[in-house]
Amino acid sequence: MQNKFHYLVSKLRKKYGTLDPFYLVNKLNIEVRYVQFGNNPKGMYTKIKGDPFIFLNKNIQHLPESKFVLAHELYHFLEHEENAGYYIQNDKARSRLETEANKFAIALLTDLYIEENKELPNTVEDVSYEYGISFKENIEKLF
């Protein structure tokens, strides 16, 4: 049985024909803007006058990591839209939402790796290198 992250990734692939997060946000009419945040946050999803926006840190604009951060924020749009732009005071709830978004980003980017390379990654490091994120660290924390 597929988990909800793989199910959502499969739905996106079937509907849009790709898992490239930049293509997906474009098709979903989500405006992406690069802003100067300093070191953190790396990204943020919010709504402005009812329109969805994802702000990405300018520091990652030309880095492979931007795909991970965009995929993470895309999940907030898809599944946590009601929390857009709101600070969640409960650390446990905030942690759960962030963990879910990371799991989705990992699932999406692992399948994107297969899409782009026409083969399974040999190791977690293959995907990590391709997208500039410490997947191994995230996977160890998440699973």
CYANA upper distance limits for C-alpha pairs under 8 A (distance plus 0.5 A):
  2 GLN  CA      6 HIS  CA      6.45
  2 GLN  CA      7 TYR  CA      6.55
  3 ASN  CA      7 TYR  CA      6.74
  4 LYS  CA      8 LEU  CA      6.59
  5 PHE  CA      9 VAL  CA      6.68
  5 PHE  CA    103 LYS  CA      7.53
  5 PHE  CA    104 PHE  CA      5.64
  5 PHE  CA    107 ALA  CA      7.02
  6 HIS  CA     10 SER  CA      6.54
  6 HIS  CA    104 PHE  CA      8.12
  6 HIS  CA    107 ALA  CA      6.73
  6 HIS  CA    108 LEU  CA      8.14
  7 TYR  CA     11 LYS  CA      6.76
  8 LEU  CA     12 LEU  CA      6.77
  9 VAL  CA     13 ARG  CA      6.71
  9 VAL  CA     19 LEU  CA      8.03
  9 VAL  CA    104 PHE  CA      8.30
  9 VAL  CA    107 ALA  CA      7.64
  9 VAL  CA    108 LEU  CA      6.25
 10 SER  CA     14 LYS  CA      6.60
 11 LYS  CA     15 LYS  CA      6.60
 12 LEU  CA     16 TYR  CA      6.33
 12 LEU  CA     17 GLY  CA      8.03
 12 LEU  CA     18 THR  CA      8.00
 12 LEU  CA     19 LEU  CA      7.38
 13 ARG  CA     17 GLY  CA      5.38
 13 ARG  CA     18 THR  CA      5.61
 13 ARG  CA     19 LEU  CA      6.21
 14 LYS  CA     18 THR  CA      8.38
 16 TYR  CA     24 LEU  CA      7.73
 18 THR  CA     23 TYR  CA      8.23
 18 THR  CA     24 LEU  CA      8.27
 18 THR  CA    112 LEU  CA      8.15
 18 THR  CA    115 GLU  CA      8.11
 19 LEU  CA     23 TYR  CA      8.13
 19 LEU  CA     24 LEU  CA      7.39
 19 LEU  CA    108 LEU  CA      7.09
 19 LEU  CA    109 LEU  CA      8.11
 19 LEU  CA    111 ASP  CA      7.90
 19 LEU  CA    112 LEU  CA      5.96
 19 LEU  CA    115 GLU  CA      8.29
 20 ASP  CA     24 LEU  CA      6.74
 20 ASP  CA     67 LYS  CA      8.43
 20 ASP  CA    112 LEU  CA      7.06
 21 PRO  CA     25 VAL  CA      6.64
 21 PRO  CA     67 LYS  CA      6.86
 21 PRO  CA     70 LEU  CA      6.85
 21 PRO  CA     71 ALA  CA      6.10
 21 PRO  CA     74 LEU  CA      8.06
 22 PHE  CA     26 ASN  CA      6.83
 22 PHE  CA     67 LYS  CA      7.95
 22 PHE  CA     70 LEU  CA      7.90
 23 TYR  CA     27 LYS  CA      6.79
 24 LEU  CA     28 LEU  CA      6.62
 25 VAL  CA     29 ASN  CA      6.63
 25 VAL  CA     30 ILE  CA      5.65
 25 VAL  CA     31 GLU  CA      7.95
 25 VAL  CA     32 VAL  CA      8.32
 25 VAL  CA     74 LEU  CA      7.57
 26 ASN  CA     30 ILE  CA      6.46
 26 ASN  CA     31 GLU  CA      7.79
 29 ASN  CA     52 PRO  CA      8.09
 30 ILE  CA     51 ASP  CA      8.05
 30 ILE  CA     52 PRO  CA      5.66
 30 ILE  CA     53 PHE  CA      5.99
 30 ILE  CA     54 ILE  CA      7.41
 31 GLU  CA     52 PRO  CA      6.93
 31 GLU  CA     53 PHE  CA      5.24
 31 GLU  CA     54 ILE  CA      6.70
 32 VAL  CA     53 PHE  CA      6.36
 32 VAL  CA     54 ILE  CA      5.34
 32 VAL  CA     55 PHE  CA      6.31
 32 VAL  CA     56 LEU  CA      7.71
 33 ARG  CA     53 PHE  CA      8.01
 33 ARG  CA     54 ILE  CA      6.92
 33 ARG  CA     55 PHE  CA      5.42
 33 ARG  CA     56 LEU  CA      6.66
 34 TYR  CA     55 PHE  CA      6.15
 34 TYR  CA     56 LEU  CA      5.26
 34 TYR  CA     57 ASN  CA      6.07
 34 TYR  CA     58 LYS  CA      5.59
 34 TYR  CA     61 GLN  CA      7.52
 35 VAL  CA     55 PHE  CA      6.92
 35 VAL  CA     56 LEU  CA      6.66
 35 VAL  CA     57 ASN  CA      5.74
 35 VAL  CA     58 LYS  CA      5.77
 36 GLN  CA     57 ASN  CA      6.18
 36 GLN  CA     58 LYS  CA      5.88
 36 GLN  CA     59 ASN  CA      7.87
 37 PHE  CA     41 PRO  CA      6.77
 37 PHE  CA     42 LYS  CA      7.89
 37 PHE  CA     57 ASN  CA      6.12
 37 PHE  CA     58 LYS  CA      7.88
 38 GLY  CA     57 ASN  CA      8.06
 38 GLY  CA     59 ASN  CA      8.11
 39 ASN  CA     57 ASN  CA      8.44
 39 ASN  CA     59 ASN  CA      7.93
 40 ASN  CA     57 ASN  CA      8.09
 41 PRO  CA     57 ASN  CA      7.44
 42 LYS  CA     56 LEU  CA      6.37
 42 LYS  CA     57 ASN  CA      5.38
 42 LYS  CA     59 ASN  CA      8.46
 42 LYS  CA     60 ILE  CA      7.90
 42 LYS  CA     69 VAL  CA      7.26
 43 GLY  CA     54 ILE  CA      7.48
 43 GLY  CA     55 PHE  CA      5.94
 43 GLY  CA     56 LEU  CA      4.84
 43 GLY  CA     57 ASN  CA      6.33
 43 GLY  CA     69 VAL  CA      6.65
 43 GLY  CA     70 LEU  CA      7.73
 43 GLY  CA     73 GLU  CA      7.32
 44 MET  CA     54 ILE  CA      6.12
 44 MET  CA     55 PHE  CA      5.66
 44 MET  CA     56 LEU  CA      7.11
 44 MET  CA     73 GLU  CA      6.86
 45 TYR  CA     52 PRO  CA      7.91
 45 TYR  CA     53 PHE  CA      6.35
 45 TYR  CA     54 ILE  CA      4.98
 45 TYR  CA     55 PHE  CA      6.92
 45 TYR  CA     73 GLU  CA      6.16
 45 TYR  CA     74 LEU  CA      8.23
 45 TYR  CA     76 HIS  CA      7.25
 45 TYR  CA     77 PHE  CA      7.36
 45 TYR  CA     84 ALA  CA      6.68
 45 TYR  CA     85 GLY  CA      7.27
 46 THR  CA     52 PRO  CA      6.50
 46 THR  CA     53 PHE  CA      5.92
 46 THR  CA     54 ILE  CA      6.93
 46 THR  CA     84 ALA  CA      5.06
 46 THR  CA     85 GLY  CA      5.03
 47 LYS  CA     51 ASP  CA      5.66
 47 LYS  CA     52 PRO  CA      4.95
 47 LYS  CA     53 PHE  CA      6.25
 47 LYS  CA     84 ALA  CA      6.58
 47 LYS  CA     85 GLY  CA      7.06
 48 ILE  CA     52 PRO  CA      7.05
 48 ILE  CA     53 PHE  CA      7.62
 52 PRO  CA     77 PHE  CA      8.16
 54 ILE  CA     70 LEU  CA      8.18
 54 ILE  CA     73 GLU  CA      7.30
 54 ILE  CA     74 LEU  CA      8.45
 56 LEU  CA     60 ILE  CA      7.95
 56 LEU  CA     61 GLN  CA      7.84
 56 LEU  CA     66 SER  CA      8.14
 56 LEU  CA     69 VAL  CA      8.10
 56 LEU  CA     70 LEU  CA      7.92
 57 ASN  CA     61 GLN  CA      7.32
 60 ILE  CA     64 PRO  CA      8.25
 60 ILE  CA     65 GLU  CA      7.03
 60 ILE  CA     66 SER  CA      6.08
 61 GLN  CA     66 SER  CA      6.70
 62 HIS  CA     66 SER  CA      7.83
 63 LEU  CA    132 GLY  CA      7.65
 64 PRO  CA     68 PHE  CA      8.25
 64 PRO  CA    130 GLU  CA      7.25
 64 PRO  CA    131 TYR  CA      5.03
 64 PRO  CA    132 GLY  CA      5.51
 64 PRO  CA    133 ILE  CA      8.47
 65 GLU  CA     69 VAL  CA      6.94
 65 GLU  CA    131 TYR  CA      5.63
 65 GLU  CA    132 GLY  CA      4.98
 65 GLU  CA    133 ILE  CA      6.16
 66 SER  CA     70 LEU  CA      6.44
 66 SER  CA    131 TYR  CA      8.24
 67 LYS  CA     71 ALA  CA      6.47
 67 LYS  CA    109 LEU  CA      8.39
 67 LYS  CA    131 TYR  CA      7.05
 68 PHE  CA     72 HIS  CA      6.61
 68 PHE  CA    105 ALA  CA      6.42
 68 PHE  CA    106 ILE  CA      8.04
 68 PHE  CA    109 LEU  CA      7.63
 68 PHE  CA    131 TYR  CA      7.11
 68 PHE  CA    132 GLY  CA      8.50
 68 PHE  CA    133 ILE  CA      7.57
 69 VAL  CA     73 GLU  CA      6.74
 69 VAL  CA    105 ALA  CA      8.28
 70 LEU  CA     74 LEU  CA      6.45
 71 ALA  CA     75 TYR  CA      6.90
 71 ALA  CA    101 ALA  CA      8.42
 71 ALA  CA    104 PHE  CA      7.99
 71 ALA  CA    105 ALA  CA      5.41
 71 ALA  CA    108 LEU  CA      7.76
 71 ALA  CA    109 LEU  CA      8.31
 72 HIS  CA     76 HIS  CA      7.37
 72 HIS  CA    101 ALA  CA      5.36
 72 HIS  CA    102 ASN  CA      6.19
 72 HIS  CA    104 PHE  CA      7.33
 72 HIS  CA    105 ALA  CA      5.53
 73 GLU  CA     77 PHE  CA      7.05
 73 GLU  CA    101 ALA  CA      7.60
 74 LEU  CA     78 LEU  CA      6.76
 75 TYR  CA     79 GLU  CA      6.32
 75 TYR  CA     80 HIS  CA      7.79
 75 TYR  CA    101 ALA  CA      5.96
 75 TYR  CA    104 PHE  CA      7.14
 75 TYR  CA    105 ALA  CA      7.99
 76 HIS  CA     80 HIS  CA      5.11
 76 HIS  CA     81 GLU  CA      6.59
 76 HIS  CA     84 ALA  CA      8.11
 76 HIS  CA     97 LEU  CA      8.50
 76 HIS  CA    101 ALA  CA      7.02
 77 PHE  CA     81 GLU  CA      5.44
 77 PHE  CA     84 ALA  CA      8.09
 80 HIS  CA     84 ALA  CA      7.44
 80 HIS  CA     97 LEU  CA      8.26
 83 ASN  CA     87 TYR  CA      8.43
 83 ASN  CA     88 ILE  CA      8.43
 88 ILE  CA     93 ALA  CA      7.72
 88 ILE  CA     94 ARG  CA      6.33
 89 GLN  CA     94 ARG  CA      7.95
 90 ASN  CA     94 ARG  CA      6.72
 91 ASP  CA     95 SER  CA      6.40
 92 LYS  CA     96 ARG  CA      6.67
 93 ALA  CA     97 LEU  CA      6.79
 94 ARG  CA     98 GLU  CA      6.73
 95 SER  CA     99 THR  CA      6.52
 96 ARG  CA    100 GLU  CA      6.63
 97 LEU  CA    101 ALA  CA      6.77
 98 GLU  CA    102 ASN  CA      6.69
 99 THR  CA    103 LYS  CA      6.69
 99 THR  CA    142 LEU  CA      7.38
100 GLU  CA    104 PHE  CA      6.72
101 ALA  CA    105 ALA  CA      6.65
102 ASN  CA    106 ILE  CA      6.64
102 ASN  CA    138 ASN  CA      8.13
103 LYS  CA    107 ALA  CA      6.71
103 LYS  CA    142 LEU  CA      7.69
104 PHE  CA    108 LEU  CA      6.52
105 ALA  CA    109 LEU  CA      6.45
106 ILE  CA    110 THR  CA      6.43
106 ILE  CA    135 PHE  CA      7.68
107 ALA  CA    111 ASP  CA      6.84
108 LEU  CA    112 LEU  CA      6.55
109 LEU  CA    113 TYR  CA      6.49
109 LEU  CA    127 VAL  CA      8.06
109 LEU  CA    131 TYR  CA      8.29
110 THR  CA    114 ILE  CA      7.14
110 THR  CA    121 PRO  CA      8.48
110 THR  CA    127 VAL  CA      6.90
111 ASP  CA    115 GLU  CA      6.72
112 LEU  CA    116 GLU  CA      6.52
113 TYR  CA    117 ASN  CA      6.33
113 TYR  CA    118 LYS  CA      8.33
113 TYR  CA    119 GLU  CA      8.35
113 TYR  CA    120 LEU  CA      8.00
113 TYR  CA    121 PRO  CA      7.73
113 TYR  CA    127 VAL  CA      7.09
113 TYR  CA    130 GLU  CA      8.27
114 ILE  CA    118 LYS  CA      5.66
114 ILE  CA    119 GLU  CA      5.59
114 ILE  CA    120 LEU  CA      5.85
114 ILE  CA    121 PRO  CA      7.56
115 GLU  CA    119 GLU  CA      8.11
121 PRO  CA    126 ASP  CA      6.30
121 PRO  CA    127 VAL  CA      7.10
122 ASN  CA    126 ASP  CA      7.10
123 THR  CA    127 VAL  CA      7.85
124 VAL  CA    128 SER  CA      6.71
124 VAL  CA    135 PHE  CA      7.25
124 VAL  CA    136 LYS  CA      6.82
125 GLU  CA    129 TYR  CA      6.35
125 GLU  CA    135 PHE  CA      7.91
125 GLU  CA    136 LYS  CA      7.69
126 ASP  CA    130 GLU  CA      6.77
127 VAL  CA    131 TYR  CA      6.78
127 VAL  CA    135 PHE  CA      7.93
128 SER  CA    132 GLY  CA      6.10
128 SER  CA    133 ILE  CA      5.68
128 SER  CA    134 SER  CA      6.14
128 SER  CA    135 PHE  CA      5.85
128 SER  CA    136 LYS  CA      7.98
129 TYR  CA    133 ILE  CA      7.56
134 SER  CA    138 ASN  CA      6.89
135 PHE  CA    139 ILE  CA      6.27
136 LYS  CA    140 GLU  CA      6.55
137 GLU  CA    141 LYS  CA      6.82
138 ASN  CA    142 LEU  CA      6.44
139 ILE  CA    143 PHE  CA      6.32
